[in-house]
């Protein structure tokens, strides 16, 4: 096992672990909870570390880490317009938030989806009788009076 990356920011190390895992490079995160020892140990020794399991994969892992840390990826481009709905989107977005069309994709007709609540045939919502409604109101009023008496009755 060899160390591929080390940083104070645990979230960045976890992100890079996911990047390497997606490429099939086995890796392990170490020192995740060692930050509490900083002061007794040198601070850089307490940073979270990313270790590659197979030493032969270290060069490709280092290239992937370098590529992930560079700022020249797709997020630094021009804003784009969705070809389906015309929404203006910032360059860091790969798909339209409004209609889910992928950047550079050909607009397709989206199937219409019925979002009405599901209804079970033959069943209707039971209506409360006026007698039941009266008892509910009286119960709520009783609880309100009890709460007010309990809260302000001693003063």
Backbone as ProteinMPNN parsed JSONL, in Angstrom:
{"seq_chain_A": "XXXXXXXXXXXXXXXXXXXXXXXXXXXXXXXXXXXXXXXXXXXXXXXXXXXXXXXXXXXXXXXXXXXXXXXXXXXXXXXXXXXXXXXXXXXXXXXXXXXXXXXXXXXXXXXXXXXXXXXXXXXXXXXXXXXXXXXXXXXXXXXXXXXXXXXXXXX", "coords_chain_A": {"N_chain_A": [[0.849, -1.184, 0.0], [0.465, 2.221, -0.812], [0.727, 5.715, -0.16], [-1.429, 8.016, -1.674], [-2.554, 10.515, -1.498], [-2.921, 13.286, 0.728], [-4.592, 15.324, 3.05], [-5.886, 18.093, 4.943], [-8.553, 18.45, 4.829], [-11.09, 16.352, 5.246], [-13.353, 15.784, 3.741], [-12.535, 16.248, 1.101], [-10.671, 14.208, 0.756], [-12.348, 11.992, 1.0], [-13.943, 12.45, -1.26], [-12.041, 12.106, -3.306], [-11.487, 9.433, -2.87], [-13.864, 8.259, -3.712], [-13.72, 8.958, -6.401], [-11.503, 7.431, -7.236], [-12.449, 4.865, -6.612], [-14.541, 4.681, -8.442], [-13.121, 4.347, -10.767], [-12.138, 1.857, -10.451], [-9.974, 1.48, -8.795], [-8.657, 0.255, -5.948], [-8.788, 1.586, -2.712], [-7.951, 3.046, 0.511], [-9.016, 4.95, 3.298], [-7.211, 6.649, 5.718], [-6.426, 7.794, 9.071], [-8.705, 9.238, 9.681], [-9.957, 10.136, 12.026], [-7.953, 11.323, 13.488], [-7.451, 13.955, 13.948], [-7.895, 15.06, 16.441], [-5.617, 14.619, 17.851], [-3.825, 16.487, 17.089], [-1.316, 18.785, 17.884], [-0.148, 17.397, 19.98], [0.986, 15.745, 18.211], [2.668, 16.382, 15.084], [0.884, 18.654, 12.976], [0.524, 17.991, 10.196], [0.883, 15.267, 10.238], [-1.454, 14.377, 11.212], [-3.332, 14.655, 9.311], [-5.942, 13.554, 7.079], [-5.55, 10.655, 5.126], [-5.17, 9.151, 1.881], [-4.814, 5.99, 0.717], [-3.527, 3.777, -1.704], [-4.367, 0.498, -2.486], [-3.199, -1.458, -4.214], [0.052, -1.379, -5.264], [0.884, -1.185, -7.919], [-1.082, 0.252, -9.167], [-0.694, 2.832, -8.405], [0.539, 4.966, -10.05], [-1.517, 5.546, -11.98], [-3.532, 6.231, -10.206], [-2.486, 8.538, -9.039], [-2.513, 10.226, -11.268], [-5.273, 10.436, -11.704], [-6.056, 11.685, -9.328], [-4.71, 14.125, -9.601], [-5.998, 15.115, -11.891], [-8.597, 15.362, -10.894], [-8.244, 17.369, -9.041], [-7.554, 19.581, -10.523], [-8.64, 22.693, -11.914], [-9.666, 22.941, -14.443], [-11.838, 21.586, -15.515], [-15.134, 20.702, -16.791], [-16.674, 22.591, -15.475], [-15.65, 25.091, -15.813], [-16.577, 26.888, -18.1], [-18.692, 28.168, -20.656], [-21.903, 29.581, -19.982], [-24.89, 27.765, -20.7], [-27.72, 26.983, -22.803], [-30.725, 25.248, -22.402], [-31.775, 22.897, -24.791], [-34.354, 21.919, -24.907], [-36.226, 23.249, -23.105], [-35.324, 25.834, -22.96], [-34.137, 26.995, -20.76], [-31.721, 28.963, -19.053], [-28.539, 27.996, -18.094], [-25.876, 27.554, -15.724], [-22.334, 26.886, -16.216], [-21.422, 24.708, -14.639], [-23.393, 22.824, -14.477], [-24.53, 19.764, -15.732], [-26.877, 18.834, -16.634], [-30.197, 19.918, -17.336], [-31.98, 21.52, -14.816], [-34.649, 21.859, -14.839], [-35.968, 20.307, -16.84], [-34.446, 18.04, -17.121], [-32.834, 17.484, -19.323], [-29.855, 16.436, -20.829], [-26.737, 18.148, -21.134], [-25.917, 19.167, -24.362], [-27.425, 17.18, -25.395], [-29.974, 15.692, -27.474], [-33.134, 17.077, -27.764], [-35.843, 15.273, -26.572], [-39.147, 13.949, -26.722], [-40.708, 14.026, -23.739], [-42.281, 11.525, -21.799], [-45.594, 11.915, -20.702], [-46.505, 12.207, -17.339], [-48.753, 11.089, -14.998], [-49.543, 12.688, -12.119], [-51.496, 12.617, -10.267], [-53.146, 11.836, -7.175], [-53.211, 8.431, -6.122], [-56.043, 6.413, -6.464], [-58.186, 4.133, -4.945], [-60.308, 1.899, -6.478], [-63.802, 1.832, -5.86], [-63.66, 2.626, -3.199], [-64.421, 5.167, -1.0], [-63.672, 8.233, 0.598], [-64.422, 8.362, 3.934], [-66.966, 10.314, 5.268], [-67.246, 12.448, 8.083], [-69.734, 12.267, 10.526], [-72.142, 14.731, 11.616], [-72.486, 14.59, 14.344], [-70.109, 13.364, 15.203], [-68.294, 15.316, 14.437], [-69.063, 17.381, 16.157], [-68.353, 16.284, 18.675], [-65.57, 16.121, 18.341], [-64.883, 18.841, 18.19], [-65.719, 19.707, 20.72], [-63.976, 18.19, 22.283], [-61.462, 19.259, 21.553], [-61.806, 21.897, 22.468], [-62.072, 21.382, 25.215], [-59.49, 20.381, 25.792], [-58.025, 22.701, 25.252], [-59.003, 24.507, 27.197], [-58.224, 23.104, 29.499], [-55.403, 23.194, 29.197], [-54.946, 25.976, 29.324], [-55.929, 26.557, 31.907], [-54.187, 24.987, 33.441], [-51.761, 26.2, 32.797], [-52.035, 28.967, 33.468], [-53.547, 29.03, 35.727], [-52.524, 29.039, 38.344], [-51.737, 31.621, 38.929]], "CA_chain_A": [[0.0, 0.0, 0.0], [1.212, 3.474, -0.881], [-0.112, 6.894, 0.029], [-1.653, 8.747, -2.914], [-2.978, 11.887, -1.238], [-3.115, 13.624, 2.128], [-5.131, 16.673, 3.177], [-6.557, 18.408, 6.195], [-9.98, 18.387, 4.542], [-11.535, 14.963, 5.134], [-14.327, 15.667, 2.655], [-11.814, 16.141, -0.16], [-10.095, 12.868, 0.694], [-13.457, 11.081, 0.705], [-14.318, 12.663, -2.663], [-11.035, 11.46, -4.149], [-11.664, 7.981, -2.717], [-14.966, 7.885, -4.598], [-13.221, 9.07, -7.77], [-10.668, 6.262, -7.505], [-13.313, 3.684, -6.59], [-15.289, 4.649, -9.7], [-12.202, 3.882, -11.805], [-11.734, 0.489, -10.135], [-8.726, 1.468, -8.036], [-8.945, 0.027, -4.543], [-8.081, 2.519, -1.832], [-8.36, 3.064, 1.913], [-8.828, 6.235, 3.972], [-6.613, 6.495, 7.041], [-6.314, 8.969, 9.948], [-9.945, 10.016, 9.595], [-10.304, 10.726, 13.317], [-6.718, 11.634, 14.187], [-7.293, 15.407, 14.103], [-7.916, 15.425, 17.863], [-4.26, 14.472, 18.382], [-2.984, 17.592, 16.615], [-0.775, 19.498, 19.032], [0.808, 16.433, 20.521], [1.664, 15.266, 17.009], [2.71, 17.437, 14.068], [-0.426, 18.749, 12.313], [0.446, 17.276, 8.921], [0.808, 13.833, 10.514], [-2.826, 14.091, 11.617], [-4.224, 14.84, 8.167], [-6.563, 12.368, 6.517], [-4.727, 10.152, 4.026], [-5.757, 8.208, 0.937], [-3.803, 4.99, 0.381], [-3.887, 2.849, -2.779], [-4.116, -0.865, -2.023], [-2.265, -2.116, -5.131], [1.142, -0.454, -5.607], [0.981, -1.043, -9.369], [-2.084, 1.218, -9.605], [-0.375, 4.155, -7.871], [0.678, 6.027, -11.062], [-2.815, 5.953, -12.532], [-4.269, 6.884, -9.126], [-1.959, 9.903, -8.912], [-3.023, 10.993, -12.409], [-6.685, 10.725, -11.462], [-6.12, 12.676, -8.253], [-4.302, 15.404, -10.188], [-7.072, 15.555, -12.786], [-9.752, 15.761, -10.071], [-7.928, 18.598, -8.314], [-7.413, 20.697, -11.456], [-9.849, 23.503, -12.065], [-9.99, 23.148, -15.843], [-12.827, 20.636, -15.987], [-16.273, 21.273, -17.497], [-17.315, 23.67, -14.723], [-15.142, 26.373, -16.271], [-16.95, 27.071, -19.5], [-19.718, 29.188, -20.837], [-23.264, 29.201, -19.633], [-25.542, 27.127, -21.835], [-29.18, 27.05, -22.829], [-31.33, 23.935, -22.606], [-32.435, 22.854, -26.09], [-35.761, 21.537, -24.807], [-37.104, 24.223, -22.451], [-34.785, 27.179, -23.102], [-33.626, 27.497, -19.479], [-30.314, 29.376, -19.079], [-27.879, 27.25, -17.026], [-24.474, 27.84, -15.469], [-21.508, 25.841, -16.828], [-21.157, 23.537, -13.792], [-24.504, 21.882, -14.566], [-24.475, 18.869, -16.882], [-28.246, 18.564, -17.065], [-31.141, 20.985, -17.013], [-32.687, 21.25, -13.566], [-36.084, 21.997, -15.07], [-36.543, 19.22, -17.645], [-33.506, 16.912, -17.054], [-32.133, 17.243, -20.574], [-28.409, 16.458, -20.655], [-26.062, 19.154, -21.957], [-25.545, 18.666, -25.68], [-28.329, 16.117, -25.787], [-31.041, 16.019, -28.4], [-34.402, 17.104, -27.026], [-36.794, 14.205, -26.873], [-40.444, 14.159, -26.105], [-40.799, 13.335, -22.456], [-43.601, 10.948, -21.588], [-46.361, 12.625, -19.678], [-46.672, 11.411, -16.132], [-49.906, 11.504, -14.207], [-49.132, 12.804, -10.726], [-52.668, 12.699, -9.394], [-53.073, 10.819, -6.121], [-53.791, 7.132, -6.47], [-57.352, 6.146, -5.869], [-58.584, 2.737, -4.953], [-61.683, 1.837, -6.98], [-64.822, 1.331, -4.95], [-63.508, 3.15, -1.845], [-64.571, 6.607, -0.867], [-63.255, 8.754, 1.889], [-65.578, 8.404, 4.826], [-67.272, 11.634, 5.804], [-67.596, 12.416, 9.5], [-71.097, 12.716, 10.787], [-72.187, 15.992, 12.361], [-72.335, 14.249, 15.752], [-68.684, 13.13, 15.416], [-67.648, 16.617, 14.332], [-69.368, 18.115, 17.389], [-67.539, 15.726, 19.745], [-64.193, 16.522, 18.097], [-64.741, 20.256, 18.562], [-65.809, 19.786, 22.178], [-62.742, 17.639, 22.836], [-60.411, 20.253, 21.369], [-62.068, 23.004, 23.392], [-61.753, 20.904, 26.558], [-58.04, 20.354, 25.91], [-57.551, 24.079, 25.287], [-59.328, 25.049, 28.512], [-57.363, 22.427, 30.465], [-54.055, 23.723, 29.049], [-54.925, 27.352, 29.829], [-56.085, 26.499, 33.355], [-52.944, 24.453, 33.994], [-50.67, 27.142, 32.593], [-52.243, 30.256, 34.088], [-54.46, 28.916, 36.859], [-51.865, 29.272, 39.611], [-51.384, 33.024, 39.118]], "C_chain_A": [[0.886, 1.237, 0.0], [0.242, 4.635, -0.778], [-0.194, 7.665, -1.285], [-1.973, 10.212, -2.657], [-3.157, 12.064, 0.262], [-3.609, 15.055, 2.201], [-5.776, 16.845, 4.539], [-8.071, 18.246, 6.043], [-10.405, 16.939, 4.29], [-12.527, 14.78, 3.997], [-13.641, 15.532, 1.3], [-11.208, 14.752, -0.316], [-11.189, 11.847, 0.377], [-13.909, 11.218, -0.75], [-13.331, 11.947, -3.592], [-11.1, 9.941, -4.032], [-12.776, 7.498, -3.643], [-14.544, 7.962, -6.067], [-12.394, 7.839, -8.132], [-11.484, 4.975, -7.51], [-14.091, 3.549, -7.897], [-14.429, 4.154, -10.855], [-11.669, 2.474, -11.519], [-10.416, 0.382, -9.392], [-9.074, 1.341, -6.559], [-8.135, 0.96, -3.655], [-8.716, 2.519, -0.446], [-8.103, 4.458, 2.464], [-8.295, 5.957, 5.373], [-6.594, 7.84, 7.76], [-7.569, 9.843, 9.922], [-10.245, 10.749, 10.909], [-9.082, 11.127, 14.131], [-6.553, 13.127, 14.445], [-7.297, 15.837, 15.566], [-6.528, 15.31, 18.499], [-3.337, 15.597, 17.926], [-2.578, 18.442, 17.821], [0.238, 18.628, 19.735], [1.616, 15.819, 19.39], [1.741, 16.43, 16.029], [1.388, 17.465, 13.282], [-0.519, 17.969, 11.006], [0.413, 15.766, 9.101], [-0.612, 13.408, 10.889], [-3.819, 14.26, 10.472], [-4.78, 13.503, 7.7], [-5.789, 11.955, 5.265], [-5.501, 9.158, 3.177], [-4.65, 7.269, 0.459], [-4.347, 4.064, -0.696], [-3.465, 1.445, -2.355], [-3.066, -1.552, -2.891], [-1.213, -1.101, -5.574], [1.256, -0.213, -7.108], [-0.013, -0.007, -9.908], [-1.787, 2.64, -9.127], [-0.197, 5.216, -8.947], [-0.642, 6.485, -11.663], [-3.669, 6.64, -11.467], [-3.798, 8.327, -8.955], [-2.426, 10.784, -10.063], [-4.487, 11.372, -12.203], [-6.862, 11.775, -10.37], [-5.77, 14.054, -8.793], [-5.394, 15.974, -11.093], [-8.277, 16.055, -11.986], [-9.497, 17.08, -9.352], [-7.754, 19.811, -9.224], [-8.731, 21.438, -11.603], [-10.276, 23.678, -13.513], [-10.995, 22.127, -16.371], [-14.034, 21.381, -16.562], [-16.938, 22.432, -16.761], [-16.81, 25.032, -15.157], [-15.4, 26.495, -17.761], [-17.964, 28.192, -19.597], [-21.055, 28.655, -20.362], [-23.928, 28.617, -20.889], [-27.05, 27.188, -21.687], [-29.732, 25.673, -23.156], [-32.052, 23.918, -23.954], [-33.917, 22.505, -26.012], [-36.625, 22.659, -24.252], [-36.577, 25.648, -22.515], [-34.249, 27.787, -21.816], [-32.144, 27.829, -19.606], [-29.63, 28.763, -17.862], [-26.413, 27.621, -16.93], [-23.62, 26.663, -15.967], [-21.27, 24.607, -15.96], [-22.252, 22.485, -13.874], [-24.407, 21.076, -15.85], [-25.859, 18.535, -17.413], [-29.13, 19.713, -16.612], [-31.913, 20.611, -15.75], [-34.196, 21.232, -13.775], [-36.682, 20.786, -15.79], [-35.628, 18.002, -17.757], [-32.848, 16.569, -18.387], [-30.643, 17.399, -20.339], [-27.805, 17.489, -21.599], [-25.609, 18.518, -23.267], [-26.446, 17.555, -26.173], [-29.394, 16.619, -26.746], [-32.343, 16.03, -27.625], [-35.33, 16.002, -27.513], [-38.114, 14.556, -26.222], [-40.507, 13.345, -24.821], [-42.185, 12.744, -22.302], [-44.321, 11.703, -20.479], [-46.625, 11.679, -18.52], [-47.85, 11.967, -15.358], [-49.502, 11.513, -12.745], [-50.321, 12.954, -9.785], [-52.582, 11.59, -8.349], [-53.783, 9.541, -6.53], [-55.11, 6.94, -5.743], [-57.667, 4.668, -6.004], [-60.028, 2.676, -5.422], [-62.626, 1.256, -5.934], [-64.695, 1.85, -3.53], [-63.625, 4.652, -1.885], [-64.096, 7.012, 0.502], [-64.5, 8.905, 2.764], [-65.749, 9.809, 5.38], [-67.655, 11.49, 7.276], [-69.016, 12.923, 9.675], [-71.059, 13.998, 11.606], [-72.018, 15.743, 13.854], [-70.849, 14.044, 16.089], [-67.919, 14.445, 15.367], [-67.855, 17.437, 15.6], [-68.499, 17.609, 18.538], [-66.049, 16.069, 19.568], [-63.953, 17.965, 18.527], [-64.789, 20.417, 20.076], [-64.541, 19.24, 22.844], [-61.585, 18.615, 22.707], [-60.592, 21.453, 22.296], [-61.731, 22.608, 24.821], [-60.245, 20.869, 26.775], [-57.469, 21.766, 26.008], [-57.802, 24.701, 26.657], [-58.445, 24.406, 29.58], [-55.945, 22.983, 30.42], [-53.968, 25.14, 29.62], [-55.05, 27.379, 31.352], [-54.81, 26.007, 34.026], [-51.816, 25.464, 33.894], [-50.826, 28.422, 33.413], [-53.124, 30.208, 35.331], [-53.819, 29.235, 38.209], [-51.563, 30.726, 39.89], [-52.558, 33.861, 39.459]], "O_chain_A": [[1.9, 1.305, 0.695], [-0.899, 4.563, -1.236], [0.821, 7.935, -1.928], [-1.696, 11.064, -3.502], [-3.5, 11.122, 0.977], [-3.098, 15.919, 1.488], [-6.159, 15.877, 5.196], [-8.775, 17.945, 7.008], [-10.108, 16.374, 3.237], [-12.543, 13.731, 3.355], [-14.11, 14.786, 0.44], [-11.233, 14.184, -1.408], [-10.976, 10.939, -0.426], [-14.223, 10.221, -1.4], [-13.733, 11.27, -4.539], [-10.8, 9.235, -4.995], [-12.649, 6.454, -4.283], [-14.957, 7.135, -6.88], [-12.563, 7.268, -9.21], [-11.234, 4.087, -8.326], [-14.281, 2.443, -8.403], [-14.952, 3.598, -11.821], [-10.838, 1.962, -12.269], [-9.804, -0.686, -9.361], [-9.715, 2.225, -5.99], [-6.925, 1.101, -3.836], [-9.843, 2.063, -0.252], [-7.091, 5.081, 2.139], [-8.847, 5.145, 6.116], [-6.73, 8.892, 7.134], [-7.488, 11.055, 10.12], [-10.741, 11.876, 10.884], [-9.174, 11.258, 15.352], [-5.594, 13.526, 15.107], [-6.748, 16.889, 15.894], [-6.299, 15.853, 19.579], [-2.179, 15.649, 18.342], [-3.408, 18.77, 18.668], [1.345, 19.066, 20.048], [2.768, 15.425, 19.571], [0.956, 17.372, 16.133], [0.838, 16.411, 12.962], [-1.546, 17.347, 10.737], [-0.039, 15.052, 8.207], [-0.932, 12.219, 10.884], [-5.016, 14.032, 10.649], [-4.166, 12.456, 7.902], [-5.419, 12.797, 4.447], [-6.361, 8.426, 3.667], [-3.667, 7.712, -0.135], [-5.49, 3.615, -0.616], [-2.335, 1.236, -1.916], [-2.139, -2.166, -2.363], [-1.543, -0.085, -6.186], [1.685, 0.862, -7.525], [0.195, 0.547, -10.988], [-2.555, 3.557, -9.416], [-0.742, 6.308, -8.786], [-0.862, 7.683, -11.837], [-4.448, 7.537, -11.789], [-4.609, 9.23, -8.752], [-2.705, 11.965, -9.86], [-4.889, 12.498, -12.495], [-7.72, 12.652, -10.479], [-6.444, 15.037, -8.487], [-5.675, 17.171, -11.06], [-8.903, 17.049, -12.354], [-10.436, 17.829, -9.081], [-7.8, 20.947, -8.753], [-9.804, 20.861, -11.432], [-11.163, 24.483, -13.795], [-10.997, 21.835, -17.567], [-13.95, 22.586, -16.796], [-17.696, 23.186, -17.371], [-17.469, 26.039, -14.9], [-14.519, 26.227, -18.577], [-18.063, 29.047, -18.717], [-21.3, 27.449, -20.344], [-23.548, 28.956, -22.009], [-27.582, 27.414, -20.6], [-29.261, 25.01, -24.08], [-32.851, 24.811, -24.239], [-34.661, 22.769, -26.957], [-37.648, 22.999, -24.847], [-37.296, 26.583, -22.164], [-33.937, 28.977, -21.782], [-31.389, 27.061, -20.203], [-30.069, 28.971, -16.731], [-25.781, 27.961, -17.93], [-24.136, 25.556, -16.123], [-20.943, 23.547, -16.495], [-22.069, 21.367, -13.392], [-24.224, 21.637, -16.931], [-25.995, 18.011, -18.518], [-28.838, 20.391, -15.627], [-32.435, 19.501, -15.641], [-34.932, 20.654, -12.975], [-37.748, 20.294, -15.419], [-35.987, 17.027, -18.416], [-32.349, 15.456, -18.552], [-30.205, 18.372, -19.725], [-28.287, 17.686, -22.714], [-24.989, 17.455, -23.268], [-26.242, 17.04, -27.272], [-29.675, 17.816, -26.819], [-32.632, 15.08, -26.896], [-35.56, 15.835, -28.711], [-38.177, 15.359, -25.291], [-40.372, 12.122, -24.837], [-43.172, 13.396, -22.641], [-43.732, 12.074, -19.463], [-46.93, 10.501, -18.712], [-47.931, 13.167, -15.097], [-49.157, 10.471, -12.186], [-50.163, 13.372, -8.638], [-52.013, 10.529, -8.608], [-54.819, 9.569, -7.194], [-55.253, 7.268, -4.565], [-57.439, 4.051, -7.044], [-60.893, 3.328, -4.836], [-62.286, 0.312, -5.221], [-65.555, 1.542, -2.705], [-62.999, 5.32, -2.708], [-64.12, 6.223, 1.446], [-65.495, 9.506, 2.36], [-64.806, 10.412, 5.892], [-68.311, 10.523, 7.662], [-69.431, 13.892, 9.039], [-70.041, 14.309, 12.225], [-71.468, 16.587, 14.562], [-70.382, 14.495, 17.135], [-67.003, 14.665, 16.159], [-66.936, 18.11, 16.067], [-67.961, 18.413, 19.3], [-65.347, 16.283, 20.557], [-62.939, 18.272, 19.153], [-64.002, 21.167, 20.651], [-64.091, 19.777, 23.857], [-60.809, 18.784, 23.647], [-59.616, 21.961, 22.848], [-61.166, 23.408, 25.567], [-59.766, 21.282, 27.831], [-56.528, 22.001, 26.766], [-56.918, 25.35, 27.216], [-57.966, 25.099, 30.477], [-55.339, 23.223, 31.464], [-53.012, 25.463, 30.325], [-54.35, 28.144, 32.016], [-54.397, 26.542, 35.055], [-51.0, 25.575, 34.809], [-49.854, 28.909, 33.99], [-53.414, 31.248, 35.923], [-54.516, 29.662, 39.129], [-51.16, 31.05, 41.007], [-52.42, 35.07, 39.649]]}, "name": "protein", "num_of_chains": 1, "seq": "XXXXXXXXXXXXXXXXXXXXXXXXXXXXXXXXXXXXXXXXXXXXXXXXXXXXXXXXXXXXXXXXXXXXXXXXXXXXXXXXXXXXXXXXXXXXXXXXXXXXXXXXXXXXXXXXXXXXXXXXXXXXXXXXXXXXXXXXXXXXXXXXXXXXXXXXXXX"}
